[in-house]
Amino acid sequence: MSSFAFVILLSAAAGGPRQASIPPANSLGRALAIYAACDVDRDGRLSAEEAKRIAGGLAELDDDHDGRVDRGEFLVHYRGLLVRDGVKPAADLDDAVARVQVQRRARALVPGTRVA
């Protein structure tokens, strides 16, 4: 199964938004809906148990190795799945991932730096 097909199945299985209001699969809205559906305890980060619902699980998603998956880590991974399967990410998703990457670079240069 392709990564893109998995994203579609995950969206449905995760109990995402009702059929009439599902954003396009390549959009930030869909990525955030999937992330929210996986965040069962609603703490804003995915635990190892919650990350099991996503292809690759914690090991593939947890870029900073803190034992949790934050929204930025998930968005970068989600976009990567789309690109890997030849699906062009929507502009809003590209913008969000670009902001995450700027924040990562800023933290690498000056630990503790937060970029709005």
C-alpha positions, 0 to 999 in steps of 0.5 A: 500500500502506498503511503498516500493510501495509508494517509487516507485510511488513517484519516478514516480510521482515526475518526476524523471529521465528518465526510462532508467537512474532510479537507483535501488529503494534501492540506494542512487541515487534513494533517491537523485533523489526523494529528488531533484524532491520534492525540487521544489524551488531547495533550497536544503531543503524541505519546508512543502509544498514540504514535502507533496509529501512524506509519513508522510509529514513534521511532520514525516520527520523533525527530528530537528523541524526546519520547513524544511526537509534537505537531511539527514533527508530525507535519514534516512526516505527513508532508514527506509521505505525500511527496514520496507518493507524488502528491503535491502538498497544498500551499498551507501545508508547505508553509506550516512545514517551512515554519517548523524547519525555521524553528528547528534551525533557530533552536540548533543555532541558539538552544531555547530559541522560539520562533513565532 
